[in-house]
Amino acid sequence: MSIKTNKFSILYPIAVIAVLVIVWWTICFLQLVPKYQLPSPFDVLKSFKEELLSGRLINDIIASLWRVTIGFIISACLGIPTGLWLGQHAATKKALLPILNFFRFLSPLAWIPFAILWFNVGDKPAIFLLFLATFFPLVLSTMAAVANIPKIYFNVAKDYNYKGTELLTKVTFPAVLPQIITAMRVSYGIAWVVIVAAEMVGCQDGLGYGIWDARNGLRLDTAVCYMVVIGILGMLMDKLLSQLTKLPNTRWGYER
């Protein structure tokens, strides 16, 4: 029974994708939308082959993966500890929460002029924008996770005389790790959303830059090709991050 269920769980998404592609092809075949407004699936496949054989697509994938990964790692290394610390210090949390929320609602794209002035052009301004897009959601999500830890955990920790670093490593962090992993997956998805705009800032390669370059050249088939690649890469990286939920120390948070 479980084998049949697994087969159907794989087939359903494939069937949905196939239906969407058929609808897309039908719209283009019947010319319900002008070709210059919506390229056909065959045009996109042709563009994909051209970009792949030229080596540009591989180069752009590597460039974007590098920027997104570095920006995300920096934000995780700073944001998660900050959220853990603020979650345990109520007074500081109350003082800084309005500022954190202010910057969370401020679009990273608003920082583009400053990113160019501060970091010139190249990878650094794009990484800075990706950092801003993911840092504040990670801090606030981690803070919220700490606030939701049952008080009984800390009562038991008090009985064992856990304080400071010991309390953090043996009680707080393990208790919120499943929620942190979820927050990391959401934040990493935000980074892929922002990559198109981030690579406008003086970059000469990358998937986001490829979309803007295709737009300027009126090559919507190439733009759609790069959009598909961004979506697939985002899904693959999310799948990779989801493997963290299978670790022995986190599995308890996902069992139903």
C-alpha positions as CSV (number, residue, x, y, z in Angstrom):
1,M,0.0,0.0,0.0
2,S,2.8,2.4,0.9
3,I,4.6,1.6,-2.4
4,K,1.5,2.5,-4.4
5,T,1.1,5.7,-2.3
6,N,4.7,6.7,-3.1
7,K,4.2,6.1,-6.8
8,F,1.1,8.3,-6.8
9,S,2.8,11.0,-4.8
10,I,5.4,11.2,-7.6
11,L,3.0,10.9,-10.5
12,Y,0.6,13.7,-9.3
13,P,3.1,16.6,-9.5
14,I,4.3,15.3,-12.9
15,A,0.7,15.1,-14.2
16,V,0.0,18.7,-13.0
17,I,3.2,20.0,-14.7
18,A,2.3,18.1,-17.9
19,V,-1.2,19.6,-17.9
20,L,0.2,23.1,-17.4
21,V,2.7,22.6,-20.3
22,I,-0.1,21.3,-22.6
23,V,-2.2,24.4,-21.7
24,W,0.7,26.6,-22.4
25,W,1.5,24.9,-25.7
26,T,-2.2,25.1,-26.7
27,I,-2.4,28.8,-26.1
28,C,0.7,29.4,-28.2
29,F,-0.5,27.0,-31.0
30,L,-3.9,28.7,-31.2
31,Q,-2.1,32.1,-31.1
32,L,-4.4,33.3,-28.4
33,V,-1.5,35.4,-27.3
34,P,1.0,37.0,-29.7
35,K,4.3,35.1,-29.9
36,Y,6.3,38.1,-28.8
37,Q,4.3,38.2,-25.6
38,L,4.4,34.5,-24.8
39,P,7.1,32.2,-26.2
40,S,6.1,28.5,-26.8
41,P,7.5,25.6,-24.8
42,F,9.5,24.6,-27.9
43,D,11.1,28.1,-28.2
44,V,12.1,27.9,-24.5
45,L,13.6,24.4,-25.0
46,K,15.5,25.7,-28.0
47,S,16.8,28.7,-26.0
48,F,17.8,26.3,-23.2
49,K,19.8,24.2,-25.6
50,E,21.5,27.3,-27.0
51,E,22.4,28.7,-23.6
52,L,23.6,25.3,-22.3
53,L,25.8,24.6,-25.4
54,S,27.3,28.1,-25.2
55,G,28.3,27.5,-21.6
56,R,26.6,30.7,-20.5
57,L,23.9,29.0,-18.5
58,I,26.3,26.9,-16.5
59,N,28.4,30.0,-15.7
60,D,25.3,31.9,-14.7
61,I,24.0,29.0,-12.4
62,I,27.4,28.9,-10.7
63,A,27.5,32.7,-10.2
64,S,24.0,32.8,-8.7
65,L,24.5,29.8,-6.5
66,W,27.6,31.4,-5.1
67,R,26.0,34.7,-4.4
68,V,22.8,33.2,-2.8
69,T,24.8,30.7,-0.7
70,I,27.3,33.2,0.6
71,G,24.6,35.8,1.4
72,F,22.4,33.2,3.1
73,I,25.3,31.7,5.1
74,I,26.3,35.2,6.4
75,S,22.7,36.0,7.4
76,A,22.3,32.6,9.1
77,C,25.6,32.8,11.0
78,L,24.6,36.3,12.3
79,G,20.8,36.1,12.4
80,I,20.2,32.8,14.2
81,P,22.6,33.6,17.2
82,T,21.1,37.1,17.3
83,G,17.5,35.7,17.5
84,L,18.6,33.2,20.2
85,W,20.2,35.9,22.3
86,L,17.3,38.3,21.9
87,G,14.8,35.5,22.7
88,Q,16.4,35.0,26.1
89,H,16.7,38.7,27.0
90,A,13.2,40.1,27.2
91,A,14.1,43.8,27.8
92,T,16.5,44.0,24.9
93,K,14.0,42.2,22.7
94,K,11.3,44.7,23.6
95,A,13.7,47.6,22.8
96,L,14.9,46.3,19.4
97,L,11.7,44.6,18.1
98,P,10.3,47.8,16.5
99,I,13.7,48.4,14.7
100,L,13.8,44.8,13.5
101,N,10.3,44.9,12.2
102,F,11.0,48.3,10.5
103,F,13.9,46.8,8.5
104,R,12.0,43.6,7.8
105,F,9.2,45.5,6.0
106,L,11.7,47.6,4.1
107,S,12.4,46.1,0.7
108,P,16.0,45.1,0.1
109,L,15.6,46.7,-3.3
110,A,15.4,50.1,-1.6
111,W,19.1,49.6,-0.6
112,I,20.3,49.3,-4.2
113,P,21.7,52.8,-4.4
114,F,23.6,52.3,-1.1
115,A,24.8,48.9,-2.1
116,I,26.4,50.4,-5.2
117,L,28.0,53.3,-3.3
118,W,29.3,51.2,-0.4
119,F,30.4,48.1,-2.4
120,N,30.9,49.4,-5.9
121,V,29.9,46.7,-8.5
122,G,30.3,43.0,-8.7
123,D,29.5,40.2,-6.2
124,K,29.6,42.3,-3.0
125,P,26.5,44.5,-3.5
126,A,24.4,41.5,-4.7
127,I,25.5,39.5,-1.6
128,F,24.7,42.5,0.6
129,L,21.2,42.7,-0.8
130,L,20.6,39.0,-0.4
131,F,21.9,39.2,3.2
132,L,19.4,42.0,4.0
133,A,16.6,40.0,2.4
134,T,17.2,37.0,4.7
135,F,18.7,38.3,7.9
136,F,15.7,40.0,9.5
137,P,13.2,37.1,8.8
138,L,15.7,34.7,10.4
139,V,16.2,36.8,13.5
140,L,12.5,37.3,14.0
141,S,11.6,33.6,13.4
142,T,14.3,32.4,15.8
143,M,13.1,34.9,18.4
144,A,9.5,33.7,18.0
145,A,10.6,30.1,18.3
146,V,12.4,30.8,21.6
147,A,9.4,32.6,22.9
148,N,7.2,29.5,22.3
149,I,9.5,27.1,24.2
150,P,7.3,25.6,27.0
151,K,8.3,27.0,30.4
152,I,8.7,23.4,31.8
153,Y,11.9,23.1,29.8
154,F,13.4,25.9,31.7
155,N,12.1,24.7,35.0
156,V,13.8,21.4,34.4
157,A,17.0,23.2,33.3
158,K,16.9,25.2,36.5
159,D,16.8,21.9,38.5
160,Y,19.9,20.8,36.7
161,N,21.5,24.3,37.3
162,Y,21.9,25.0,33.6
163,K,22.9,28.6,33.0
164,G,24.4,30.7,30.2
165,T,26.0,28.7,27.4
166,E,25.0,25.4,28.9
167,L,21.3,26.5,29.0
168,L,21.6,27.7,25.4
169,T,23.3,24.5,24.0
170,K,21.4,21.9,26.0
171,V,17.9,23.4,26.2
172,T,17.1,26.5,24.1
173,F,18.8,25.6,20.8
174,P,17.7,21.9,20.6
175,A,14.1,23.0,21.4
176,V,13.9,25.6,18.6
177,L,16.1,23.7,16.0
178,P,13.1,22.4,14.0
179,Q,11.6,25.9,13.7
180,I,15.0,27.3,12.8
181,I,15.3,24.8,9.9
182,T,11.8,25.8,8.7
183,A,12.9,29.5,8.9
184,M,16.1,28.8,7.0
185,R,14.1,27.1,4.2
186,V,11.7,30.1,4.0
187,S,14.6,32.6,4.1
188,Y,16.5,30.7,1.4
189,G,13.4,30.9,-0.8
190,I,13.3,34.7,-0.2
191,A,17.0,34.9,-1.4
192,W,16.1,33.2,-4.7
193,V,13.2,35.6,-5.1
194,V,15.5,38.6,-4.6
195,I,18.3,37.3,-6.8
196,V,16.9,38.8,-10.1
197,A,16.9,42.3,-8.7
198,A,20.2,41.8,-6.7
199,E,22.1,40.9,-9.9
200,M,21.0,44.2,-11.5
201,V,23.7,45.9,-9.3
202,G,26.7,45.9,-11.5
203,C,26.8,42.1,-12.2
204,Q,27.7,40.8,-15.6
205,D,26.6,37.2,-15.0
206,G,24.1,35.2,-13.0
207,L,20.6,33.9,-13.6
208,G,19.0,37.2,-12.6
209,Y,21.3,39.2,-14.9
210,G,20.4,36.7,-17.7
211,I,16.7,37.6,-17.3
212,W,17.4,41.3,-17.5
213,D,19.8,40.8,-20.4
214,A,17.1,38.7,-22.2
215,R,14.5,41.4,-21.5
216,N,16.7,44.1,-23.0
217,G,17.3,41.9,-26.1
218,L,13.6,41.1,-26.4
219,R,14.4,37.4,-26.0
220,L,11.4,36.3,-23.8
221,D,12.2,32.7,-24.6
222,T,15.6,33.0,-22.9
223,A,14.0,34.9,-20.0
224,V,11.5,32.1,-19.5
225,C,14.3,29.6,-19.7
226,Y,16.2,31.3,-16.9
227,M,13.0,31.6,-14.9
228,V,12.5,27.9,-15.1
229,V,16.1,27.2,-14.0
230,I,15.7,29.6,-11.0
231,G,12.5,27.7,-9.9
232,I,14.1,24.3,-10.3
233,L,17.3,25.3,-8.5
234,G,15.2,26.8,-5.7
235,M,13.2,23.6,-5.3
236,L,16.4,21.4,-5.3
237,M,18.1,23.6,-2.7
238,D,14.9,23.5,-0.5
239,K,14.9,19.8,-0.8
240,L,18.5,19.7,0.3
241,L,17.8,21.9,3.3
242,S,14.8,19.7,4.1
243,Q,17.2,16.8,4.7
244,L,18.1,18.5,8.0
245,T,14.7,17.6,9.3
246,K,15.8,13.9,9.2
247,L,18.7,14.4,11.7
248,P,18.2,12.6,15.0
249,N,18.1,15.8,17.0
250,T,15.4,17.4,14.8
251,R,13.2,14.5,13.8
252,W,11.1,14.8,16.8
253,G,9.8,18.2,15.7
254,Y,8.4,16.8,12.5
255,E,6.8,13.5,13.6
256,R,3.1,13.4,13.6
